[in-house]
């Protein structure tokens, strides 16, 4: 890392640390290495992301189940270690916003070589659940995709439970639901995960009030 540390004295640098059941225990050593390598704290941001078991990421024992409480605990323990060591830390992957699929008129689409459009940039197999038109044929739908109705149609259990995390979840990632649950027309509940994270962050804010300002959500 020493070869790259000089960049942080001139530029804003983000370093992503992938969390697994194994790497979480090594995070303290990682932030010590940042010190030893000479990274400038003012310009360096450590970005945490838990590695999850999904269909396109072959399962390994140390990977976290998606939205598991173990992943939440890993985020909190590493955040605490970084703040105590005076490093700026990003948890942008903890509260991921709704994706382009949930936009009525997507700001990001994928156009296949044959002109077909996918509403989700990670899915380009022609899956009808993600089909968004054809730029060489009928074009894009002028009236949108009926996203609001689709999300609310999946949200029965969310509404019944009055889940406070619905605005940032919107029943979960459609691509993940398609792979793991075999349907986009369902809800992937992450409430226990969110509650674990929020509880942990609240405890950190109380214990490390001065350092908490270095946290980027």
C-alpha positions in Angstrom: 0.0 0.0 0.0 2.9 2.3 0.5 3.2 2.9 -3.2 -0.3 4.4 -3.3 -0.2 6.3 0.0 1.4 9.4 -1.6 -1.8 9.9 -3.7 -3.7 10.7 -0.5 -1.5 13.7 0.1 -2.8 15.3 -3.1 -6.1 13.6 -3.9 -9.2 12.3 -2.1 -8.7 8.5 -1.9 -11.3 5.8 -1.1 -10.2 2.3 -0.1 -12.8 -0.4 -0.1 -12.5 -3.1 2.5 -14.5 -6.3 1.8 -15.9 -7.8 5.0 -16.2 -11.5 5.4 -16.3 -13.7 8.5 -12.5 -13.9 8.2 -11.5 -10.4 7.2 -13.5 -8.7 9.9 -11.1 -10.0 12.5 -8.2 -8.5 10.5 -9.6 -5.0 10.1 -7.7 -3.5 13.1 -4.5 -4.7 11.4 -5.6 -3.1 8.2 -6.1 0.4 9.7 -2.7 0.0 11.4 -1.2 -0.7 8.0 -2.7 2.5 6.7 -0.8 4.4 9.4 2.4 2.5 8.6 2.0 3.2 4.9 1.6 6.9 5.5 -1.9 7.5 4.2 -3.2 11.0 4.9 -6.2 10.8 7.2 -7.7 14.1 5.9 -8.1 12.7 2.4 -8.6 9.0 3.0 -12.0 7.3 3.3 -12.3 3.6 4.2 -15.4 2.1 2.5 -16.8 -1.1 4.1 -18.8 -3.7 2.1 -19.9 -7.1 3.4 -19.3 -9.9 0.8 -22.6 -11.8 0.5 -23.5 -15.2 -0.8 -25.5 -14.8 -4.0 -25.9 -16.8 -7.2 -23.2 -15.0 -9.1 -20.8 -15.1 -6.1 -20.1 -18.8 -5.3 -20.7 -19.5 -1.7 -17.8 -19.8 0.7 -18.1 -20.4 4.4 -16.8 -17.0 5.4 -19.3 -15.0 3.2 -22.3 -13.5 4.9 -25.9 -14.4 4.2 -27.5 -11.3 2.6 -28.8 -8.8 5.2 -27.8 -11.1 8.1 -27.3 -9.8 11.6 -23.8 -11.2 11.5 -23.1 -8.8 8.6 -24.6 -5.9 10.7 -22.3 -6.8 13.6 -19.3 -6.9 11.3 -20.1 -3.4 10.0 -20.4 -2.0 13.5 -17.3 -3.6 15.0 -15.1 -2.4 12.1 -16.7 1.1 12.2 -15.8 1.3 15.9 -12.2 0.2 15.2 -11.8 2.8 12.4 -13.3 5.7 14.5 -11.2 4.9 17.5 -8.1 4.9 15.2 -9.2 8.3 13.8 -10.0 7.2 10.3 -13.0 8.4 8.2 -15.3 5.5 7.4 -18.1 5.0 4.9 -21.1 2.8 5.4 -22.7 3.6 2.0 -23.2 -0.1 1.3 -25.1 -0.6 4.6 -28.1 1.5 3.6 -28.1 1.1 -0.1 -30.8 3.2 -1.8 -33.4 1.7 -4.1 -31.8 0.8 -7.4 -32.6 2.0 -11.0 -35.3 -0.7 -11.3 -37.4 1.2 -8.8 -37.3 4.4 -10.8 -40.4 5.1 -12.9 -38.2 6.6 -15.6 -34.8 5.1 -14.9 -31.7 7.3 -15.0 -29.6 4.2 -15.8 -30.5 1.4 -18.2 -28.6 -1.3 -20.1 -28.9 -1.5 -23.9 -28.0 -4.8 -25.4 -26.4 -5.1 -28.8 -29.7 -6.1 -30.4 -31.4 -3.0 -29.0 -33.3 -4.6 -26.1 -33.3 -2.5 -22.9 -32.9 -3.9 -19.4 -34.2 -1.8 -16.6 -31.5 -3.3 -14.4 -27.8 -3.0 -15.4 -26.8 -6.3 -13.9 -29.4 -8.3 -15.8 -29.0 -8.5 -19.5 -30.4 -12.0 -20.4 -33.7 -10.8 -21.8 -35.6 -11.7 -18.6 -39.1 -10.3 -19.1 -39.2 -9.1 -15.5 -36.4 -6.6 -16.4 -37.4 -5.8 -20.0 -37.6 -2.1 -20.6 -38.3 -1.7 -24.3 -36.3 -1.9 -27.5 -34.4 1.2 -28.9 -34.4 -0.3 -32.4 -38.1 -1.2 -32.2 -40.9 0.1 -30.1 -38.6 2.4 -28.1 -39.0 3.1 -24.4 -42.4 3.2 -22.7 -43.6 6.9 -22.7 -45.8 6.3 -19.6 -43.2 4.6 -17.4 -43.1 1.1 -16.0 -45.8 1.1 -13.3 -43.1 0.8 -10.7 -45.1 2.3 -7.8 -47.9 -0.2 -8.3 -45.5 -3.1 -8.6 -43.6 -2.1 -5.4 -46.8 -1.6 -3.4 -48.1 -4.9 -4.7 -45.2 -6.6 -3.1 -45.4 -4.6 0.2 -48.3 -6.2 2.0 -46.3 -7.5 4.9 -44.3 -4.3 5.0 -47.4 -2.1 5.4 -49.0 -4.4 7.8 -46.0 -4.3 10.1 -45.6 -0.5 9.5 -42.0 -1.1 8.8 -40.0 2.2 9.2 -37.3 1.0 6.8 -39.7 0.7 3.8 -38.5 4.0 2.2 -34.9 2.7 1.9 -35.8 -0.9 1.2 -38.9 -0.9 -1.1 -39.2 -4.7 -0.6 -35.6 -5.4 -1.6 -33.3 -5.6 -4.6 -35.2 -7.1 -7.6 -32.1 -8.9 -9.0 -31.4 -10.5 -5.6 -35.1 -11.5 -5.2 -35.1 -13.0 -8.7 -32.0 -15.1 -8.0 -32.6 -16.1 -4.4 -36.4 -16.1 -4.2 -37.1 -16.8 -7.9 -39.5 -13.9 -8.2 -39.4 -10.1 -8.2 -43.0 -10.1 -7.0 -42.3 -10.7 -3.4 -40.6 -8.9 -0.5 -37.2 -9.6 1.0 -37.5 -8.5 4.6 -34.3 -6.9 6.0 -35.8 -5.3 9.1 -33.8 -7.4 11.7 -30.6 -6.4 9.8 -31.5 -2.7 9.7 -32.5 -2.7 13.4 -29.2 -4.3 14.3 -27.3 -1.7 12.4 -29.2 1.2 13.8 -28.9 -0.1 17.3 -25.2 -0.5 16.9 -24.7 3.0 15.4 -26.8 4.6 18.2 -24.5 2.9 20.7 -21.4 4.2 18.8 -22.8 7.7 18.7 -23.3 7.7 22.4 -19.8 6.2 23.2 -17.8 8.1 20.5 -19.7 11.4 20.1 -16.6 13.3 19.0 -15.4 10.7 16.5 -18.9 9.9 15.1 -18.7 12.9 12.8 -16.1 11.1 10.7 -18.7 8.5 9.7 -20.1 8.8 6.2 -23.5 7.2 5.8 
